[in-house]
Amino acid sequence: MPKDTAVEEFARLVRALKARDGRSYEALGRRLSVSASTLHRYCSGATVPEEYAVVDRLALLCGADEEERRALETAWTEADRARRRAAPPVPTPAPTSVPSAPEPSPEPKPEPEPSAPVSSPDPEPTAPEPSPAPEPAPAAPEAPRPRRTPSLPAPLLVTAAVALVVLALAAALLGHPSRTPSAPTTAPTSSPSPEKEQPLPFTWTIGSQLWQGDCGHTYLVDRAPRAVAPPPVTADARAWAGAHGAVHGGETLVRVTVQGRSPSTAVVLHALHVRVVGRAAPPPWDAYRMGEGCGGAVTPRHFAVDLDRPRPLAKPVDGHDASGAESRTIPAVSFPYKVTASDPEELLVSARTAGCDCRWYLELEWSSGDRSGTVRITDGGKPFRTSGIAGRPAYAYDTVEGRWITAAESGQSG
């Protein structure tokens, strides 16, 4: 399938940067926290990064100037649009039709039965009764007599009129007192406007749809295999997971990229904390293993988090590089870290769980000059979510037959 011209142009710029730098795919990949094979796919145009942050870090590592970085961002934007247009549509699960019980027909209203004429028996002849004597007509009621209203004596009326006049004059002279005392009116005082909150002296971005070695990842999906699309490449993992409502199974990898705003004033990162805000039993969904694009033997240094502990901690762990002739250890680096505009830093977090549907976020402590604070790191405003997969039906994708098969059929176990 021919590549899009926008993707080709983006890949050409990435190849030029890599060639100018001179370092190997493995060496650059270690600095970018991606595998050598992933970086090679960027250069060949086989894959477009889902986020521009990794492209910008590559440009900084290779010494690109501002004009080159702007051109690279424009090329990535066009290539990303082409990638999204070419992404295969995600099948929607067919609605399962449940046979509904037939609606009961309305019962016919009972028609009134025709009443048969009742034949009354012939009355027996009786002797005529004597008619009663007419009662005397009642006497007409007596009309009520009008009640006489007692009239007040004339002297009393004069006294009352004089009293009313005196009261009216007193009210006019004294004025009308109000029933409730009015509050004194004061000029409105303008409250001092709060100072504008200063922006953070650094920026941060995250990537939360990462796979170990670009292949070893599992998602929990509440769909039957026939309604699940083939596994995507890592660059399309976010769109695939969002379309399926997928949850990370067993492990969530989060990459936090921190970059200072000033080229001279450094920002010191002091600590990274893990906050679990929800625990529940894992959902009874199927587990789908991603197996596309495996490659690279670099395990970057990272922070390991055991979400099953009551108070999880982010512990620094060594990385491992087996891509060369001799394998070597990538030493872990503990806090504090220092970042500037030209020297960003990546924090890779591996959060695992075996028996919890955990929702969690990170808190990063920082200081710069006389300022300090803590920034909350979430997945687009929502907590990260990681769920255990023990005992769940597991599936792998058969690229030959083009369908999901069980782990037993694929030869995978565990």
LINRACOR-V580050 format. One record per pair of residues at least 24 apart in sequence whose ideal C-beta (glycine too) atoms are under 10 Angstrom apart, sorted by sequence separation. I is the first residue (numbers start at 1). J is the second residue. D is the distance in Angstrom with one decimal. If there is no record, write none. Layout:
# LINRACOR-V580050
I J D
I J D
This chain:
# LINRACOR-V580050
18 42 8.8
19 43 9.0
33 57 9.0
34 58 9.3
52 76 5.4
55 79 9.7
210 234 7.2
217 241 9.9
220 244 9.7
221 245 7.0
222 246 8.8
297 321 7.2
298 322 7.5
359 383 4.0
360 384 5.5
14 39 8.5
18 43 5.8
32 57 5.8
51 76 9.4
52 77 7.7
55 80 9.9
209 234 7.5
219 244 7.3
220 245 9.5
221 246 5.0
222 247 8.8
296 321 9.7
297 322 3.9
298 323 5.6
358 383 8.7
359 384 7.1
360 385 8.0
389 414 10.0
17 43 9.0
31 57 7.7
32 58 6.1
209 235 9.3
211 237 7.0
219 245 9.7
220 246 6.6
221 247 7.9
296 322 9.3
297 323 4.8
298 324 9.8
358 384 8.4
359 385 5.3
360 386 7.4
15 42 8.8
16 43 9.5
31 58 8.6
48 75 10.0
49 76 7.2
207 234 9.6
209 236 9.0
210 237 7.8
219 246 3.9
220 247 4.6
296 323 6.7
297 324 8.9
337 364 9.9
339 366 9.0
358 385 7.1
359 386 8.3
14 42 5.2
15 43 4.7
48 76 7.2
52 80 8.0
209 237 3.9
218 246 9.6
219 247 6.7
220 248 7.7
221 249 9.1
279 307 8.5
295 323 9.8
301 329 9.1
302 330 9.7
304 332 9.6
349 377 9.1
357 385 7.4
358 386 5.2
359 387 9.6
14 43 5.2
15 44 8.1
28 57 9.8
29 58 9.9
31 60 9.8
32 61 7.4
51 80 9.2
208 237 9.3
209 238 4.4
218 247 9.9
219 248 6.7
220 249 4.6
274 303 9.0
276 305 9.6
279 308 9.3
301 330 4.9
303 332 8.4
319 348 8.8
335 364 9.8
336 365 9.1
337 366 9.5
339 368 9.6
357 386 8.0
358 387 7.2
11 41 9.1
13 43 9.8
14 44 9.2
15 45 9.0
28 58 7.0
31 61 5.7
48 78 9.8
49 79 9.0
50 80 7.7
207 237 9.5
208 238 7.8
209 239 8.9
218 248 7.8
219 249 5.6
220 250 8.9
297 327 7.9
299 329 9.9
300 330 6.7
301 331 7.0
302 332 7.9
335 365 8.4
336 366 9.3
347 377 9.2
356 386 7.8
357 387 4.3
358 388 8.6
11 42 6.9
12 43 9.0
14 45 8.7
48 79 4.7
49 80 8.0
207 238 8.6
209 240 8.3
217 248 7.8
218 249 3.7
219 250 9.8
272 303 6.4
274 305 5.3
276 307 6.5
299 330 7.8
301 332 4.7
303 334 9.5
316 347 9.8
317 348 9.5
336 367 8.9
356 387 7.2
357 388 7.3
10 42 8.4
11 43 6.0
48 80 5.7
209 241 5.9
217 249 8.0
218 250 5.7
250 282 9.6
274 306 9.4
276 308 9.9
298 330 8.0
301 333 6.7
303 335 9.7
355 387 9.4
356 388 5.9
10 43 10.0
11 44 6.2
12 45 8.3
28 61 6.7
48 81 9.5
50 83 8.5
208 241 9.2
209 242 9.1
217 250 8.8
218 251 7.8
249 282 8.6
272 305 9.4
274 307 7.8
276 309 9.2
314 347 8.6
317 350 7.7
351 384 7.0
353 386 5.2
355 388 4.7
11 45 3.5
14 48 9.8
27 61 9.8
28 62 8.1
42 76 9.9
45 79 8.3
48 82 7.7
49 83 9.4
50 84 9.8
217 251 7.5
276 310 8.9
352 386 7.3
353 387 7.0
354 388 5.0
355 389 9.8
10 45 7.3
11 46 8.4
14 49 9.3
48 83 4.5
216 251 8.9
217 252 9.4
247 282 8.7
274 309 9.4
276 311 8.4
314 349 6.3
349 384 9.0
351 386 5.5
353 388 5.2
354 389 8.6
355 390 6.4
8 44 9.9
9 45 9.1
11 47 9.3
47 83 8.3
48 84 9.2
217 253 7.9
247 283 7.2
249 285 8.7
275 311 9.7
276 312 6.3
314 350 9.5
352 388 9.2
353 389 9.3
354 390 6.1
355 391 9.6
7 44 10.0
8 45 5.6
11 48 8.4
21 58 8.7
42 79 10.0
209 246 9.3
249 286 9.7
250 287 8.4
274 311 8.4
275 312 8.7
314 351 8.8
353 390 9.9
7 45 5.0
10 48 6.6
17 55 9.3
23 61 8.3
48 86 9.8
210 248 9.9
247 285 7.4
249 287 5.2
273 311 9.8
274 312 4.4
6 45 9.8
7 46 9.0
10 49 9.3
23 62 8.6
209 248 8.6
212 251 7.5
246 285 8.9
249 288 8.1
273 312 9.2
274 313 6.7
312 351 7.6
7 47 9.2
18 58 7.8
21 61 6.8
22 62 9.2
208 248 8.3
211 251 9.5
245 285 9.3
249 289 8.6
273 313 8.2
274 314 5.6
312 352 9.7
3 44 9.1
4 45 8.6
7 48 6.1
14 55 7.4
17 58 6.2
21 62 4.2
210 251 9.8
212 253 6.8
272 313 9.3
273 314 7.1
312 353 9.4
3 45 5.0
6 48 9.0
13 55 9.1
17 59 6.3
20 62 6.0
21 63 7.2
210 252 8.5
211 253 7.1
246 288 7.7
272 314 4.7
3 46 8.3
18 61 9.7
19 62 9.2
20 63 7.5
21 64 9.6
209 252 9.2
210 253 3.8
271 314 8.4
4 48 9.3
14 58 7.0
17 61 8.5
18 62 7.0
20 64 8.7
208 252 6.8
209 253 8.4
210 254 7.4
244 288 8.5
272 316 9.6
302 346 9.6
303 347 6.6
304 348 10.0
305 349 6.1
306 350 9.9
307 351 5.5
308 352 8.0
309 353 9.8
10 55 8.4
14 59 9.1
17 62 4.2
208 253 7.7
209 254 9.5
210 255 5.9
255 300 9.2
301 346 9.7
302 347 8.2
303 348 6.9
304 349 8.2
305 350 6.7
306 351 8.2
307 352 6.5
308 353 5.4
13 59 9.0
16 62 8.9
17 63 8.6
207 253 8.1
208 254 5.2
209 255 9.9
300 346 8.3
301 347 9.9
302 348 4.0
303 349 4.9
304 350 5.4
305 351 4.1
306 352 6.3
307 353 4.1
308 354 5.9
312 358 8.7
17 64 6.3
207 254 7.2
208 255 7.9
253 300 9.9
255 302 9.1
256 303 9.5
301 348 7.2
302 349 6.6
303 350 7.0
304 351 8.2
305 352 7.0
306 353 7.8
307 354 8.9
308 355 6.5
14 62 9.4
16 64 9.5
20 68 10.0
206 254 6.0
207 255 4.3
208 256 9.7
254 302 9.6
300 348 5.6
302 350 5.1
303 351 8.9
304 352 7.5
305 353 9.2
306 354 9.2
307 355 9.8
308 356 5.8
312 360 7.5
314 362 7.7
206 255 6.6
207 256 8.4
253 302 8.0
254 303 9.3
299 348 9.9
307 356 5.9
314 363 10.0
205 255 8.6
206 256 5.5
207 257 7.8
240 290 8.9
300 350 9.8
307 357 9.9
308 358 8.1
13 64 9.2
17 68 8.0
205 256 7.7
206 257 7.5
254 305 9.3
299 350 9.8
307 358 4.5
16 68 9.0
204 256 6.1
205 257 5.0
307 359 9.7
204 257 6.5
205 258 8.6
237 290 7.7
252 305 8.9
305 358 9.8
307 360 6.5
203 257 8.5
204 258 4.9
205 259 8.4
251 305 9.7
13 68 8.0
17 72 7.7
203 258 7.6
204 259 7.6
252 307 8.8
305 360 8.1
16 72 9.6
202 258 5.7
203 259 5.4
234 290 8.3
251 307 9.6
202 259 6.2
203 260 8.2
231 288 7.4
233 290 9.4
305 362 9.0
13 71 6.9
14 72 7.8
200 258 10.0
202 260 4.9
203 261 6.8
228 286 8.2
231 289 8.0
232 290 7.9
234 292 8.4
235 293 9.3
13 72 5.4
201 260 6.4
202 261 6.1
229 288 9.9
231 290 4.4
233 292 6.1
234 293 6.3
303 362 9.4
200 260 9.7
201 261 5.5
202 262 8.9
228 288 6.0
230 290 9.9
231 291 6.4
232 292 7.2
233 293 5.4
13 74 9.7
14 75 8.7
200 261 7.9
201 262 6.7
222 283 6.9
225 286 7.2
231 292 4.9
232 293 9.2
9 71 9.7
10 72 7.8
13 75 5.4
14 76 8.9
199 261 7.7
220 282 7.4
221 283 9.9
222 284 8.6
223 285 8.1
224 286 7.6
230 292 7.9
231 293 8.8
12 75 8.4
13 76 8.6
220 283 6.4
222 285 4.6
223 286 7.3
225 288 8.0
271 334 9.7
272 335 7.0
10 74 9.3
11 75 9.0
201 265 6.9
202 266 9.6
220 284 9.3
221 285 5.9
222 286 7.8
271 335 5.4
9 74 9.5
10 75 4.3
14 79 9.8
201 266 9.1
202 267 4.6
204 269 9.9
220 285 4.3
221 286 6.1
223 288 8.9
270 335 5.8
271 336 8.0
272 337 9.5
9 75 5.3
10 76 5.6
13 79 9.6
201 267 5.3
219 285 9.0
220 286 7.2
221 287 8.1
269 335 6.3
270 336 5.2
8 75 9.8
9 76 9.8
10 77 9.1
200 267 8.5
202 269 8.6
219 286 9.4
220 287 5.8
221 288 5.6
268 335 9.0
269 336 6.0
270 337 8.5
6 74 9.9
7 75 9.2
10 78 7.2
11 79 7.9
219 287 7.3
220 288 7.8
268 336 5.2
269 337 4.2
6 75 7.2
7 76 9.9
9 78 7.4
10 79 3.8
218 287 5.3
219 288 5.2
268 337 7.3
269 338 7.5
6 76 9.3
9 79 7.3
10 80 8.5
218 288 6.9
219 289 8.3
267 337 8.9
268 338 5.5
269 339 6.7
6 77 8.8
7 78 8.5
8 79 8.5
217 288 9.5
218 289 5.1
219 290 7.1
266 337 9.8
267 338 7.2
268 339 8.2
282 353 8.3
6 78 3.9
7 79 4.6
10 82 8.9
217 289 7.5
218 290 7.2
266 338 4.9
267 339 5.2
282 354 9.2
5 78 8.9
6 79 4.7
7 80 9.2
9 82 10.0
10 83 9.6
216 289 8.1
217 290 4.6
266 339 6.8
267 340 7.3
282 355 6.9
4 78 8.7
5 79 9.4
6 80 8.7
7 81 9.9
8 82 9.6
215 289 9.0
216 290 7.7
217 291 9.1
266 340 5.3
267 341 9.7
279 353 9.3
281 355 8.0
282 356 7.0
283 357 6.3
4 79 7.3
6 81 7.2
7 82 5.5
215 290 6.4
216 291 8.2
265 340 7.4
266 341 9.7
272 347 6.4
274 349 8.2
276 351 9.7
281 356 8.0
282 357 4.8
3 79 9.5
6 82 4.6
7 83 6.9
214 290 9.0
215 291 5.7
264 340 7.1
265 341 9.0
269 345 7.0
279 355 9.8
280 356 7.5
281 357 6.2
282 358 9.3
4 81 9.1
5 82 8.2
6 83 8.9
215 292 6.8
263 340 6.0
264 341 8.4
266 343 8.3
272 349 7.5
274 351 7.4
276 353 9.8
279 356 5.4
280 357 4.3
307 384 9.7
4 82 3.9
212 290 9.9
214 292 8.4
215 293 5.9
216 294 7.5
260 338 8.7
261 339 9.9
262 340 6.6
263 341 4.4
264 342 9.5
267 345 9.4
269 347 7.9
278 356 9.4
279 357 7.2
280 358 8.2
3 82 8.6
4 83 8.0
6 85 9.9
7 86 8.7
211 290 6.0
214 293 4.9
215 294 3.3
258 337 7.6
260 339 4.7
261 340 8.8
262 341 5.9
263 342 5.5
278 357 7.8
279 358 5.8
280 359 8.4
307 386 6.1
211 291 9.8
213 293 9.1
214 294 6.4
215 295 7.4
259 339 6.1
260 340 4.2
261 341 6.1
262 342 9.8
263 343 9.1
276 356 8.6
278 358 6.9
279 359 7.9
307 387 9.8
308 388 8.4
4 85 8.2
211 292 9.3
213 294 6.2
214 295 6.2
215 296 9.0
258 339 5.2
259 340 8.0
260 341 5.0
277 358 8.9
278 359 3.8
279 360 9.4
305 386 9.2
307 388 9.2
4 86 6.9
211 293 8.3
212 294 9.7
213 295 7.1
214 296 6.5
257 339 9.5
259 341 6.5
260 342 8.3
276 358 5.8
277 359 5.3
278 360 8.0
3 86 9.3
211 294 9.1
213 296 5.6
259 342 8.8
260 343 7.6
276 359 7.2
277 360 6.5
212 296 9.9
213 297 7.7
259 343 8.3
260 344 7.6
274 358 10.0
275 359 9.8
276 360 4.6
277 361 6.9
1 86 8.5
213 298 8.0
259 344 3.8
260 345 9.3
275 360 6.2
276 361 8.7
213 299 7.6
258 344 6.3
259 345 7.8
274 360 6.0
275 361 5.5
212 299 7.7
257 344 6.0
258 345 5.3
259 346 9.8
274 361 8.0
275 362 7.4
212 300 10.0
257 345 7.6
258 346 7.8
273 361 9.4
274 362 6.2
275 363 6.2
256 345 8.8
257 346 5.3
258 347 7.0
273 362 6.9
274 363 8.0
256 346 7.1
257 347 8.0
272 362 6.1
273 363 4.3
255 346 6.0
256 347 4.3
257 348 9.9
272 363 7.3
273 364 8.0
255 347 7.4
256 348 7.8
271 363 8.3
272 364 5.6
273 365 7.5
254 347 8.4
255 348 5.3
256 349 7.0
271 364 7.7
272 365 7.7
254 348 7.5
255 349 7.7
270 364 8.5
271 365 4.5
253 348 6.8
254 349 4.5
269 364 6.3
270 365 4.2
271 366 9.2
253 349 7.2
254 350 8.2
269 365 7.2
270 366 6.6
252 349 8.0
253 350 5.6
254 351 7.1
268 365 9.2
269 366 5.5
270 367 6.6
252 350 7.7
253 351 8.0
268 366 6.6
269 367 8.7
251 350 6.3
252 351 4.8
253 352 9.9
267 366 5.7
268 367 5.1
251 351 6.9
252 352 8.1
267 367 7.5
268 368 6.9
287 387 9.7
289 389 9.6
250 351 9.9
251 352 4.9
252 353 8.8
266 367 9.8
267 368 4.5
268 369 9.8
273 374 8.1
275 376 8.3
287 388 10.0
250 352 6.4
251 353 8.0
266 368 7.0
267 369 9.2
270 372 8.4
285 387 8.3
287 389 4.7
248 351 8.5
250 353 6.9
265 368 6.3
266 369 9.2
271 374 9.0
273 376 9.9
286 389 9.5
287 390 9.6
248 352 9.8
249 353 9.5
250 354 7.5
265 369 6.5
267 371 9.2
268 372 8.9
270 374 9.4
273 377 10.0
282 386 9.6
283 387 6.4
285 389 9.0
287 391 9.6
288 392 9.9
248 353 9.3
272 377 8.6
278 383 7.0
282 387 4.5
283 388 9.8
287 392 4.5
288 393 9.7
289 394 6.4
291 396 5.9
292 397 7.6
252 358 9.0
254 360 9.9
256 362 7.1
258 364 7.5
262 368 8.4
269 375 9.9
277 383 5.5
281 387 9.1
282 388 4.4
286 392 6.3
287 393 6.7
288 394 7.8
289 395 6.9
290 396 9.0
291 397 6.3
254 361 9.8
261 368 9.3
262 369 9.8
276 383 8.7
277 384 9.9
278 385 8.5
280 387 8.7
281 388 8.7
282 389 7.1
284 391 9.0
285 392 6.7
286 393 4.9
287 394 4.4
288 395 5.2
289 396 4.9
290 397 8.1
291 398 9.8
292 399 8.0
252 360 8.7
254 362 7.3
256 364 7.3
258 366 8.3
260 368 7.9
275 383 8.5
282 390 7.7
284 392 7.4
285 393 8.8
286 394 7.5
287 395 6.9
288 396 8.0
289 397 7.8
291 399 8.5
282 391 8.7
283 392 8.9
284 393 9.4
286 395 6.2
287 396 9.8
288 397 7.8
247 357 7.7
248 358 9.8
274 384 9.7
282 392 7.5
289 404 9.5
288 404 6.9
258 375 9.3
286 404 8.8
289 407 7.5
256 375 10.0
258 377 9.7
291 410 8.6
286 406 9.9
287 407 8.5
256 377 6.0
289 410 8.4
291 412 8.6
254 377 7.9
289 412 6.9
254 379 7.9
252 379 9.0
96 224 9.4
93 222 9.4
93 223 5.5
94 224 9.5
254 384 6.4
92 223 9.5
93 224 7.0
91 223 9.2
94 226 8.4
252 384 5.6
254 386 9.9
93 226 8.2
94 227 7.1
252 385 7.5
253 386 10.0
93 227 3.6
252 386 4.3
91 226 8.0
92 227 7.2
93 228 8.7
204 339 9.6
251 386 6.8
252 387 9.4
91 227 5.9
203 339 9.8
248 384 7.8
250 386 7.4
90 227 9.3
91 228 7.7
92 229 9.9
202 339 6.2
220 357 9.1
248 385 6.6
249 386 8.0
250 387 7.8
90 228 8.7
91 229 5.9
201 339 9.5
202 340 8.9
203 341 9.4
210 348 8.1
212 350 8.2
247 385 5.5
248 386 4.9
249 387 6.2
250 388 6.5
251 389 9.4
90 229 4.7
91 230 9.9
201 340 9.9
202 341 8.9
205 344 9.7
207 346 9.5
210 349 9.8
246 385 9.9
247 386 7.6
248 387 6.9
249 388 7.7
250 389 4.9
89 229 8.0
90 230 9.9
204 344 9.5
210 350 9.3
247 387 5.0
249 389 4.2
250 390 8.5
88 229 6.7
203 344 9.0
204 345 10.0
206 347 9.6
207 348 9.3
208 349 9.6
248 389 9.5
249 390 10.0
87 229 9.7
88 230 7.6
90 232 9.5
202 344 8.9
238 380 9.9
247 389 9.6
250 392 9.8
202 345 9.7
204 347 9.3
206 349 9.5
249 392 7.6
88 232 8.6
87 232 7.7
249 394 9.0
87 233 9.7
87 235 9.6
88 236 9.2
56 205 9.5
87 236 5.8
90 239 8.2
53 203 9.4
83 233 9.3
86 236 9.8
90 240 7.1
53 204 9.6
54 205 9.5
92 243 8.8
93 244 9.7
53 205 4.6
83 235 6.8
84 236 8.4
87 239 6.5
88 240 9.7
90 242 9.3
91 243 9.4
52 205 8.8
53 206 8.9
54 207 7.8
83 236 7.3
87 240 8.6
90 243 4.1
91 244 9.8
51 205 6.8
53 207 7.4
89 243 9.0
90 244 6.9
51 206 8.8
80 235 8.7
84 239 7.5
51 207 5.8
83 239 9.6
87 243 9.7
206 362 8.9
50 207 7.6
49 207 9.4
51 209 9.6
50 209 7.4
50 210 10.0
204 364 7.4
202 364 9.5
204 366 9.6
202 366 7.0
201 366 8.0
220 385 9.7
231 396 8.9
200 366 8.0
201 367 9.3
202 368 7.5
220 386 9.8
231 397 5.3
47 214 9.3
201 368 4.3
220 387 5.6
228 395 7.9
230 397 5.7
200 368 8.8
201 369 7.9
219 387 9.7
220 388 9.0
225 393 9.2
229 397 9.6
230 398 9.8
231 399 9.3
208 377 9.9
218 387 10.0
220 389 6.4
228 397 8.8
230 399 7.9
201 371 6.8
208 378 9.4
209 379 9.5
219 389 9.3
225 395 5.6
200 371 9.0
204 375 6.9
206 377 6.4
208 379 5.1
218 389 5.9
224 395 10.0
201 373 9.6
205 377 9.9
206 378 8.3
208 380 8.4
220 392 6.8
225 397 9.3
230 402 7.4
34 207 10.0
38 211 9.8
41 214 8.8
198 371 7.5
200 373 7.7
202 375 8.6
204 377 6.8
206 379 7.1
230 403 8.9
231 404 9.2
33 207 9.1
206 380 8.5
218 392 9.1
221 395 9.2
230 404 8.4
38 213 9.2
200 375 6.7
228 403 9.7
229 404 9.8
34 210 9.0
35 211 9.7
37 213 8.6
38 214 5.3
208 384 6.3
218 394 7.6
228 404 6.1
33 210 8.7
35 212 9.5
37 214 6.6
208 385 9.6
218 395 9.8
226 403 7.8
227 404 9.8
35 213 6.0
37 215 9.5
206 384 9.1
218 396 9.9
225 403 7.1
226 404 7.9
35 214 5.5
225 404 3.8
34 214 7.9
35 215 9.3
224 404 9.1
225 405 8.1
225 406 8.8
50 232 10.0
50 233 9.3
50 234 7.6
51 235 8.8
48 233 9.2
49 234 9.0
50 235 4.5
47 233 5.4
49 235 5.8
50 236 7.0
46 233 8.1
47 234 7.4
48 235 5.7
50 237 7.2
51 238 8.8
47 235 5.0
48 236 9.1
50 238 5.9
46 235 9.7
47 236 8.8
50 239 8.1
41 233 8.0
41 234 9.2
42 235 9.0
41 235 8.7
38 233 9.4
38 234 6.9
38 235 8.9
35 234 9.6
60 259 8.8
34 234 8.9
57 257 7.0
54 255 8.6
56 257 9.0
53 255 8.7
57 259 8.5
54 257 8.1
56 259 8.6
51 255 9.1
53 257 5.2
51 257 8.9
53 259 8.6
33 253 9.7
34 255 9.3
33 255 6.0
32 255 9.8
33 257 8.8
32 257 9.9
47 293 7.7
46 293 8.8
41 293 7.4
41 295 8.6
38 293 7.7
40 295 8.2
37 293 7.3
40 296 9.1
37 294 8.1
38 295 7.5
39 296 8.8
35 293 9.3
37 295 3.0
38 296 6.7
35 294 9.3
36 295 7.4
37 296 4.6
35 295 6.1
36 296 5.0
37 297 9.4
38 298 9.8
35 296 2.6
36 297 8.2
37 298 9.5
34 296 8.0
35 297 7.9
36 298 6.6
35 298 5.5
34 298 8.5
35 299 9.3
33 298 9.0
35 300 8.9
34 300 8.4
29 296 7.1
33 300 4.8
30 298 6.1
32 300 9.2
33 301 8.8
29 298 6.1
31 300 9.6
33 302 8.5
26 296 8.2
30 300 6.8
25 296 8.9
26 297 8.8
29 300 8.7
30 301 9.2
26 298 6.6
25 298 9.9
60 341 9.1
60 342 6.6
60 343 8.5
61 344 9.6
60 344 7.1
36 321 9.7
33 319 9.3
37 323 9.4
36 323 5.7
57 344 6.2
35 323 8.3
56 344 8.6
30 319 7.9
57 346 7.8
30 321 6.7
53 344 8.8
29 321 9.4
54 346 9.3
30 323 9.0
53 346 9.3
27 321 9.6
29 323 8.3
26 321 7.0
26 322 10.0
27 323 9.5
26 323 4.5
27 324 9.7
25 323 8.4
26 324 6.7
24 323 8.7
24 324 8.8
30 330 6.9
33 346 5.0
32 346 7.8
33 347 9.3
31 346 8.6
33 348 5.6
